[in-house]
């Protein structure tokens, strides 16, 4: 499994898991977060490995569709990058102004 795909699926799952069915949530969490194999998940739920595979692939597409429509994850990434840029700018331009730095840190805490 590709690490980038795993990281993306875990991130999308964090944002959109509540929009999935309980079965979809369980399979995705076991497969991506807990690193269970398809066979282990199939055994746990007493279904075929193919059924688990099909469900996971369908759920991946659903998560990507949610992201395509709602942009929660990509907006989160962009906000983080902008905050990092702003923090660097403030440190270089206004090194003695701790108020701005405190506001930026508060925004970063809200984002997490």
DSSP file (Angstrom, degrees, kcal/mol; ACC not computed):
  #  RESIDUE AA STRUCTURE BP1 BP2  ACC     N-H-->O    O-->H-N    N-H-->O    O-->H-N    TCO  KAPPA ALPHA  PHI   PSI    X-CA   Y-CA   Z-CA
    1    1 A X              0   0    0      0, 0.0     2,-0.2     0, 0.0     3,-0.0   0.000 360.0 360.0 360.0 134.0    0.0    0.0    0.0
    2    2 A X     >  -     0   0    0      1,-0.1     4,-2.3     2,-0.0     5,-0.2  -0.480 360.0-140.4 -71.5 136.4    1.4    3.4   -0.9
    3    3 A X  H  > S+     0   0    0      1,-0.2     4,-2.7     2,-0.2     5,-0.2   0.876 101.6  53.2 -65.7 -37.2    2.1    5.6    2.1
    4    4 A X  H  > S+     0   0    0      2,-0.2     4,-2.4     1,-0.2    -1,-0.2   0.909 110.7  46.4 -65.2 -41.3    0.8    8.7    0.3
    5    5 A X  H  > S+     0   0    0      2,-0.2     4,-2.9     1,-0.2     5,-0.2   0.916 112.6  50.6 -66.5 -41.6   -2.5    7.0   -0.5
    6    6 A X  H  X S+     0   0    0     -4,-2.3     4,-2.5     1,-0.2    -2,-0.2   0.932 111.8  47.4 -60.2 -46.6   -2.8    5.7    3.1
    7    7 A X  H  X S+     0   0    0     -4,-2.7     4,-2.2     2,-0.2    -1,-0.2   0.903 113.3  48.4 -62.6 -41.4   -2.1    9.2    4.5
    8    8 A X  H  X S+     0   0    0     -4,-2.4     4,-3.1     2,-0.2     5,-0.3   0.935 112.2  47.9 -65.3 -45.6   -4.7   10.8    2.2
    9    9 A X  H  X S+     0   0    0     -4,-2.9     4,-2.6     1,-0.2    -2,-0.2   0.905 111.8  50.3 -63.5 -40.4   -7.3    8.2    3.0
   10   10 A X  H  X S+     0   0    0     -4,-2.5     4,-2.0    -5,-0.2    -1,-0.2   0.905 112.8  47.3 -62.5 -40.8   -6.7    8.6    6.7
   11   11 A X  H  X S+     0   0    0     -4,-2.2     4,-1.6     2,-0.2    -2,-0.2   0.939 113.7  46.2 -66.2 -47.1   -7.0   12.4    6.3
   12   12 A X  H  X S+     0   0    0     -4,-3.1     4,-2.7     1,-0.2     5,-0.2   0.898 110.8  54.2 -62.0 -39.1  -10.2   12.2    4.3
   13   13 A X  H  X S+     0   0    0     -4,-2.6     4,-1.9    -5,-0.3    -1,-0.2   0.898 104.4  55.1 -61.0 -40.7  -11.5    9.7    6.8
   14   14 A X  H  < S+     0   0    0     -4,-2.0    -1,-0.2     1,-0.2    -2,-0.2   0.891 115.7  38.2 -58.3 -40.4  -10.9   12.2    9.6
   15   15 A X  H  < S+     0   0    0     -4,-1.6    -2,-0.2     1,-0.1    -1,-0.2   0.854 130.7  24.3 -80.3 -36.0  -12.9   14.8    7.8
   16   16 A X  H >< S+     0   0    0     -4,-2.7     3,-2.1    -5,-0.2     4,-0.3   0.328  81.3 109.6-118.5   7.4  -15.8   12.7    6.4
   17   17 A X  G >< S+     0   0    0     -4,-1.9     3,-1.8     1,-0.3    -1,-0.1   0.842  76.2  61.0 -57.9 -35.0  -16.1    9.6    8.5
   18   18 A X  G 3  S+     0   0    0      1,-0.3    -1,-0.3    -4,-0.2    -2,-0.1   0.655  97.9  59.7 -69.3 -12.2  -19.4   10.7   10.1
   19   19 A X  G <  S+     0   0    0     -3,-2.1    -1,-0.3     2,-0.1    -2,-0.2   0.505  94.6  83.4 -89.6  -5.1  -20.9   10.7    6.6
   20   20 A X  S <  S-     0   0    0     -3,-1.8     2,-0.1    -4,-0.3    39,-0.0  -0.510  87.0-101.4 -94.3 163.2  -20.2    7.0    6.1
   21   21 A X     >  -     0   0    0     -2,-0.2     4,-2.6     1,-0.1     5,-0.2  -0.354  37.5-107.0 -73.5 165.2  -22.1    4.0    7.2
   22   22 A X  H  > S+     0   0    0      1,-0.2     4,-2.6     2,-0.2     5,-0.2   0.906 121.5  50.6 -61.6 -41.2  -20.9    2.2   10.3
   23   23 A X  H  > S+     0   0    0      2,-0.2     4,-2.6     1,-0.2     5,-0.2   0.924 110.6  48.6 -63.6 -44.5  -19.7   -0.7    8.1
   24   24 A X  H  > S+     0   0    0      1,-0.2     4,-2.5     2,-0.2     5,-0.3   0.921 112.1  49.6 -61.4 -43.6  -17.8    1.6    5.9
   25   25 A X  H  X S+     0   0    0     -4,-2.6     4,-2.6     1,-0.2     5,-0.2   0.936 112.0  48.1 -60.6 -46.2  -16.2    3.4    8.9
   26   26 A X  H  X S+     0   0    0     -4,-2.6     4,-2.5     1,-0.2     5,-0.2   0.934 113.3  46.1 -62.0 -47.6  -15.2    0.1   10.4
   27   27 A X  H  X S+     0   0    0     -4,-2.6     4,-2.7     1,-0.2     5,-0.2   0.923 115.2  46.5 -62.6 -44.9  -13.6   -1.3    7.3
   28   28 A X  H  X>S+     0   0    0     -4,-2.5     4,-2.9    -5,-0.2     5,-0.8   0.909 113.7  48.2 -66.3 -41.4  -11.7    1.9    6.5
   29   29 A X  I  X>S+     0   0    0     -4,-2.6     5,-2.5    -5,-0.3     4,-0.8   0.925 114.8  45.2 -65.2 -43.1  -10.5    2.3   10.0
   30   30 A X  I  <5S+     0   0    0     -4,-2.5     6,-3.1    -5,-0.2    -2,-0.2   0.923 119.7  41.0 -65.1 -43.0   -9.3   -1.3   10.2
   31   31 A X  I  <5S+     0   0    0     -4,-2.7    -2,-0.2     4,-0.2    -3,-0.2   0.944 129.9  21.8 -73.6 -48.9   -7.7   -1.3    6.8
   32   32 A X  I  <5S+     0   0    0     -4,-2.9    -3,-0.2    -5,-0.2    -2,-0.1   0.914 132.4  31.7 -90.4 -46.0   -6.0    2.2    6.8
   33   33 A X  I  <<S+     0   0    0     -5,-0.8    -3,-0.2    -4,-0.8    -4,-0.1   0.909 130.3  32.5 -81.7 -42.1   -5.6    3.2   10.4
   34   34 A X  S   <S-     0   0    0     -5,-2.5    -3,-0.2    -6,-0.2    -4,-0.2   0.506  99.3-130.2 -95.7  -4.7   -5.1   -0.2   12.1
   35   35 A X        +     0   0    0     -6,-0.3    -4,-0.2     1,-0.2     2,-0.2   0.823  44.6 165.0  61.2  36.4   -3.3   -1.8    9.1
   36   36 A X        -     0   0    0     -6,-3.1    -1,-0.2    -7,-0.1     2,-0.1  -0.534  35.6-120.2 -75.3 149.8   -5.5   -5.0    9.0
   37   37 A X     >  -     0   0    0     -2,-0.2     4,-2.1     1,-0.1     5,-0.2  -0.436  24.6-108.5 -81.9 165.5   -5.3   -7.1    5.8
   38   38 A X  H  > S+     0   0    0      1,-0.2     4,-2.7     2,-0.2     5,-0.2   0.904 121.7  52.8 -59.3 -40.8   -8.3   -7.7    3.7
   39   39 A X  H  > S+     0   0    0      1,-0.2     4,-2.4     2,-0.2    -1,-0.2   0.885 107.4  50.5 -63.2 -40.2   -8.3  -11.3    4.9
   40   40 A X  H  > S+     0   0    0      2,-0.2     4,-2.1     1,-0.2    -1,-0.2   0.900 112.5  46.5 -66.1 -40.3   -8.2  -10.3    8.5
   41   41 A X  H  X S+     0   0    0     -4,-2.1     4,-2.0     2,-0.2    -2,-0.2   0.921 111.8  51.5 -66.7 -43.1  -11.2   -7.9    8.0
   42   42 A X  H  X>S+     0   0    0     -4,-2.7     5,-2.1     1,-0.2     4,-0.8   0.907 111.0  48.1 -59.8 -42.5  -13.1  -10.6    6.1
   43   43 A X  H  <5S+     0   0    0     -4,-2.4     3,-0.5     1,-0.2    -1,-0.2   0.905 108.9  53.8 -64.6 -41.9  -12.5  -13.1    8.9
   44   44 A X  H  <5S+     0   0    0     -4,-2.1    -1,-0.2     1,-0.2    -2,-0.2   0.868 119.8  32.7 -60.6 -38.1  -13.6  -10.6   11.5
   45   45 A X  H  <5S-     0   0    0     -4,-2.0    -1,-0.2    -5,-0.1    -2,-0.2   0.365 106.8-122.4-103.6   3.8  -16.9   -9.9    9.8
   46   46 A X  T  <5S+     0   0    0     -4,-0.8     2,-0.3    -3,-0.5    -3,-0.2   0.920  72.4 115.5  55.1  49.2  -17.3  -13.5    8.4
   47   47 A X  S   <S-     0   0    0     -5,-2.1    -1,-0.2    -6,-0.1    -2,-0.1  -0.800  71.3 -76.3-133.8 177.3  -17.5  -12.3    4.7
   48   48 A X     >  -     0   0    0     -2,-0.3     4,-1.7     1,-0.1     5,-0.1  -0.403  31.1-123.9 -78.6 155.1  -15.4  -12.8    1.7
   49   49 A X  H  > S+     0   0    0      1,-0.2     4,-2.5     2,-0.2     5,-0.1   0.876 114.2  56.5 -60.8 -38.7  -12.1  -11.0    1.1
   50   50 A X  H  > S+     0   0    0      1,-0.2     4,-2.9     2,-0.2    -1,-0.2   0.870 103.2  53.5 -62.5 -38.6  -13.6   -9.7   -2.2
   51   51 A X  H  > S+     0   0    0      2,-0.2     4,-2.2     1,-0.2    -1,-0.2   0.903 110.4  47.0 -64.2 -40.5  -16.6   -8.2   -0.4
   52   52 A X  H  X S+     0   0    0     -4,-1.7     4,-2.6     2,-0.2    -2,-0.2   0.940 112.6  49.7 -64.2 -46.8  -14.2   -6.3    1.9
   53   53 A X  H  X S+     0   0    0     -4,-2.5     4,-2.6     1,-0.2     5,-0.2   0.930 111.6  48.2 -57.2 -48.9  -12.1   -5.1   -1.1
   54   54 A X  H  X S+     0   0    0     -4,-2.9     4,-2.4     1,-0.2    -1,-0.2   0.907 112.1  49.3 -60.5 -43.2  -15.2   -3.9   -3.0
   55   55 A X  H  X S+     0   0    0     -4,-2.2     4,-2.4     2,-0.2    -1,-0.2   0.914 111.8  48.1 -64.3 -43.0  -16.5   -2.1    0.0
   56   56 A X  H  X S+     0   0    0     -4,-2.6     4,-2.5     2,-0.2    -2,-0.2   0.923 112.1  48.9 -64.7 -44.1  -13.2   -0.3    0.7
   57   57 A X  H  X S+     0   0    0     -4,-2.6     4,-1.9     2,-0.2    -2,-0.2   0.909 112.7  48.1 -62.8 -42.0  -12.8    0.7   -3.0
   58   58 A X  H  X S+     0   0    0     -4,-2.4     4,-2.1    -5,-0.2    -1,-0.2   0.911 112.2  49.5 -62.8 -42.4  -16.3    2.1   -3.0
   59   59 A X  H  X S+     0   0    0     -4,-2.4     4,-2.7     2,-0.2    -2,-0.2   0.878 106.4  55.3 -67.6 -38.1  -15.7    3.9    0.2
   60   60 A X  H  X S+     0   0    0     -4,-2.5     4,-2.3     1,-0.2    -1,-0.2   0.931 109.5  47.7 -57.9 -45.2  -12.5    5.4   -1.1
   61   61 A X  H  X S+     0   0    0     -4,-1.9     4,-2.3     1,-0.2    -2,-0.2   0.893 110.6  51.8 -63.4 -39.7  -14.4    6.8   -4.1
   62   62 A X  H  X S+     0   0    0     -4,-2.1     4,-2.5     2,-0.2    -2,-0.2   0.930 109.8  48.8 -62.4 -45.6  -17.1    8.2   -1.8
   63   63 A X  H  X S+     0   0    0     -4,-2.7     4,-2.2     1,-0.2    -2,-0.2   0.903 111.3  49.7 -61.5 -41.6  -14.5    9.9    0.3
   64   64 A X  H  X S+     0   0    0     -4,-2.3     4,-2.5     2,-0.2    -1,-0.2   0.880 110.1  51.3 -65.5 -37.2  -12.9   11.4   -2.8
   65   65 A X  H  X S+     0   0    0     -4,-2.3     4,-2.0     2,-0.2     5,-0.2   0.913 108.4  51.1 -65.6 -42.6  -16.3   12.6   -4.0
   66   66 A X  H  X S+     0   0    0     -4,-2.5     4,-3.3     1,-0.2     5,-0.5   0.933 112.5  46.6 -58.2 -45.2  -17.0   14.3   -0.7
   67   67 A X  H  X S+     0   0    0     -4,-2.2     4,-2.0     1,-0.2    -2,-0.2   0.898 109.2  54.5 -65.3 -39.9  -13.6   16.0   -0.9
   68   68 A X  H  < S+     0   0    0     -4,-2.5    -1,-0.2     1,-0.2    -2,-0.2   0.864 119.2  34.1 -61.2 -36.0  -14.2   17.1   -4.5
   69   69 A X  H  < S+     0   0    0     -4,-2.0    -2,-0.2    -5,-0.1    -1,-0.2   0.854 131.0  28.3 -88.3 -37.9  -17.5   18.7   -3.5
   70   70 A X  H  < S-     0   0    0     -4,-3.3    -3,-0.2    -5,-0.2    -2,-0.2   0.745  77.1-155.8-102.2 -26.8  -16.8   20.0    0.0
   71   71 A X     X  +     0   0    0     -4,-2.0     4,-2.4    -5,-0.5     5,-0.3   0.707  41.6 142.6  60.1  24.7  -13.0   20.7   -0.1
   72   72 A X  H  > S+     0   0    0     -6,-0.2     4,-1.8     2,-0.2     5,-0.1   0.927  71.8  41.5 -62.9 -45.3  -12.6   20.4    3.7
   73   73 A X  H  > S+     0   0    0      2,-0.2     4,-2.3     1,-0.2    -1,-0.2   0.946 116.7  46.4 -69.4 -48.2   -9.2   18.7    3.6
   74   74 A X  H  > S+     0   0    0      1,-0.2     4,-2.3     2,-0.2    -2,-0.2   0.883 113.1  50.4 -64.6 -37.0   -7.7   20.8    0.9
   75   75 A X  H  X S+     0   0    0     -4,-2.4     4,-2.7     2,-0.2    -1,-0.2   0.894 108.8  52.8 -65.1 -38.5   -8.9   24.0    2.5
   76   76 A X  H  X S+     0   0    0     -4,-1.8     4,-2.1    -5,-0.3    -2,-0.2   0.919 109.9  47.8 -61.0 -44.5   -7.4   22.8    5.8
   77   77 A X  H  X S+     0   0    0     -4,-2.3     4,-2.2     2,-0.2    -2,-0.2   0.928 112.7  48.4 -62.8 -45.7   -4.0   22.2    4.1
   78   78 A X  H  X S+     0   0    0     -4,-2.3     4,-2.6     1,-0.2     5,-0.2   0.913 110.3  51.3 -63.0 -43.6   -4.1   25.7    2.4
   79   79 A X  H  X S+     0   0    0     -4,-2.7     4,-2.5     1,-0.2    -1,-0.2   0.909 109.7  50.9 -60.1 -41.4   -5.0   27.4    5.7
   80   80 A X  H  X S+     0   0    0     -4,-2.1     4,-2.1     2,-0.2    -1,-0.2   0.911 110.8  47.7 -62.2 -43.0   -2.1   25.7    7.4
   81   81 A X  H  X S+     0   0    0     -4,-2.2     4,-2.3     2,-0.2    -2,-0.2   0.909 112.3  49.4 -64.9 -42.0    0.3   26.8    4.7
   82   82 A X  H  X S+     0   0    0     -4,-2.6     4,-2.7     1,-0.2    -2,-0.2   0.895 110.3  50.6 -65.0 -39.6   -1.0   30.4    4.8
   83   83 A X  H  X S+     0   0    0     -4,-2.5     4,-2.6     2,-0.2    -1,-0.2   0.900 110.0  50.1 -64.4 -40.0   -0.7   30.5    8.6
   84   84 A X  H  X S+     0   0    0     -4,-2.1     4,-2.2     2,-0.2    -2,-0.2   0.919 112.5  47.2 -63.1 -42.9    2.9   29.2    8.4
   85   85 A X  H  X S+     0   0    0     -4,-2.3     4,-2.5     2,-0.2    -2,-0.2   0.921 113.0  48.8 -63.6 -44.5    3.7   31.9    5.8
   86   86 A X  H  X S+     0   0    0     -4,-2.7     4,-2.8     2,-0.2     5,-0.2   0.905 109.9  51.6 -62.6 -42.4    2.0   34.6    7.9
   87   87 A X  H  X S+     0   0    0     -4,-2.6     4,-2.2     2,-0.2    -1,-0.2   0.917 111.6  46.7 -62.0 -43.6    3.9   33.4   11.0
   88   88 A X  H  X S+     0   0    0     -4,-2.2     4,-2.1     2,-0.2    -2,-0.2   0.922 112.8  50.0 -63.4 -44.4    7.2   33.6    9.2
   89   89 A X  H  X S+     0   0    0     -4,-2.5     4,-2.9     1,-0.2     5,-0.4   0.921 111.1  48.4 -60.4 -45.6    6.4   37.0    7.8
   90   90 A X  H  X S+     0   0    0     -4,-2.8     4,-2.7     1,-0.2     7,-0.2   0.909 110.3  51.3 -64.1 -42.0    5.4   38.4   11.2
   91   91 A X  H  < S+     0   0    0     -4,-2.2    -1,-0.2    -5,-0.2    -2,-0.2   0.891 117.4  39.6 -61.9 -39.0    8.6   37.1   12.8
   92   92 A X  H  < S+     0   0    0     -4,-2.1     3,-0.3    -5,-0.2    -2,-0.2   0.872 126.6  32.9 -78.4 -37.5   10.7   38.7   10.1
   93   93 A X  H  < S+     0   0    0     -4,-2.9    -3,-0.2     1,-0.2    -2,-0.2   0.841 133.6  23.4 -90.5 -37.4    8.8   42.0    9.8
   94   94 A X    ><  +     0   0    0     -4,-2.7     3,-1.4    -5,-0.4    -1,-0.2  -0.526  67.3 160.9-128.7  64.9    7.5   42.6   13.3
   95   95 A X  T 3  S+     0   0    0     -3,-0.3    -1,-0.1     1,-0.3    -4,-0.1   0.747  77.2  47.0 -62.9 -23.5    9.9   40.6   15.6
   96   96 A X  T 3  S+     0   0    0     -3,-0.1     2,-1.2     1,-0.1    -1,-0.3   0.544  86.5  96.7 -94.9  -7.2    8.9   42.6   18.7
   97   97 A X    <>  +     0   0    0     -3,-1.4     4,-1.0    -7,-0.2    -3,-0.1  -0.680  41.4 168.7 -88.7  95.5    5.1   42.4   18.2
   98   98 A X  H  >  +     0   0    0     -2,-1.2     4,-2.3     1,-0.2    -1,-0.2   0.711  67.2  70.3 -79.2 -19.9    4.1   39.5   20.3
   99   99 A X  H  > S+     0   0    0      2,-0.2     4,-2.2     1,-0.2    -1,-0.2   0.939  99.7  45.7 -63.7 -47.7    0.3   40.2   20.0
  100  100 A X  H  > S+     0   0    0      1,-0.2     4,-2.3     2,-0.2    -1,-0.2   0.924 112.6  51.6 -61.7 -43.7    0.2   39.2   16.3
  101  101 A X  H  X S+     0   0    0     -4,-1.0     4,-2.3     1,-0.2    -1,-0.2   0.892 108.6  51.3 -60.3 -40.9    2.2   36.1   17.1
  102  102 A X  H  X S+     0   0    0     -4,-2.3     4,-2.2     2,-0.2    -1,-0.2   0.900 109.2  50.3 -64.3 -40.8   -0.2   35.2   19.9
  103  103 A X  H  X S+     0   0    0     -4,-2.2     4,-2.2     2,-0.2    -2,-0.2   0.910 110.4  49.7 -63.6 -41.3   -3.2   35.6   17.5
  104  104 A X  H  X S+     0   0    0     -4,-2.3     4,-2.4     1,-0.2    -2,-0.2   0.920 110.4  50.1 -63.2 -43.3   -1.6   33.4   14.9
  105  105 A X  H  X S+     0   0    0     -4,-2.3     4,-2.1     1,-0.2    -1,-0.2   0.878 109.0  52.4 -63.1 -37.7   -0.9   30.7   17.5
  106  106 A X  H  X S+     0   0    0     -4,-2.2     4,-1.9     2,-0.2    -1,-0.2   0.902 109.2  49.4 -64.1 -40.9   -4.6   30.9   18.7
  107  107 A X  H  X S+     0   0    0     -4,-2.2     4,-2.0     1,-0.2    -2,-0.2   0.913 109.6  51.9 -63.9 -41.8   -5.8   30.4   15.1
  108  108 A X  H  X S+     0   0    0     -4,-2.4     4,-1.3     1,-0.2    -2,-0.2   0.876 107.2  53.0 -62.9 -37.4   -3.4   27.4   14.8
  109  109 A X  H  < S+     0   0    0     -4,-2.1    -1,-0.2     1,-0.2    -2,-0.2   0.896 108.3  50.0 -64.0 -39.4   -4.8   25.9   17.9
  110  110 A X  H  < S+     0   0    0     -4,-1.9    -2,-0.2     1,-0.2    -1,-0.2   0.885 107.8  54.6 -64.6 -38.3   -8.4   26.2   16.6
  111  111 A X  H  <        0   0    0     -4,-2.0    -1,-0.2     1,-0.3    -2,-0.2   0.799 360.0 360.0 -66.3 -29.5   -7.3   24.5   13.4
  112  112 A X     <        0   0    0     -4,-1.3    -1,-0.3    -3,-0.2    -2,-0.2   0.476 360.0 360.0 -83.0 360.0   -5.9   21.5   15.2
